[in-house]
């Protein structure tokens, strides 16, 4: 069961991302290709995502707080997780689960950690899928690009 604070921030983030996509799609200096792409992304709510097996061989299921899906994709490209009562470390674990468990189809995980008690601050972290070649073998990694950026 999610708290009011958790739901409020999840909704706020979703609304803001959709507003930014709308702005990109209508900006005069945006290329036609970028505008069309931004216009083809939808908020898909909280889908249940069945991720590919990890080391344990079982399929993991997760329900992100928000997900954004391009109409031609099989997976959401971006998922959002809000941590209010959970520990901040859980966000990093979830980011790896989403990116590696989707085989890189989920390309970005945005994590917002809201301080639980007696604080008006929050941190934002962003993880991205990164592919590299190591001795001729393709490797998929989950790289944190923004680390605990503080707002409040």
PyMOL commands that set and color helices and strands:
alter all, ss='L'
color gray80, all
select helices_A, chain A and resi 4-26+32-39+89-101
alter helices_A, ss='H'
color red, helices_A
select strands_A, chain A and resi 41-43+48-51+60-63+66-70+78-83+108-114+122-134+137-151
alter strands_A, ss='S'
color yellow, strands_A
deselect
rebuild
show_as cartoon
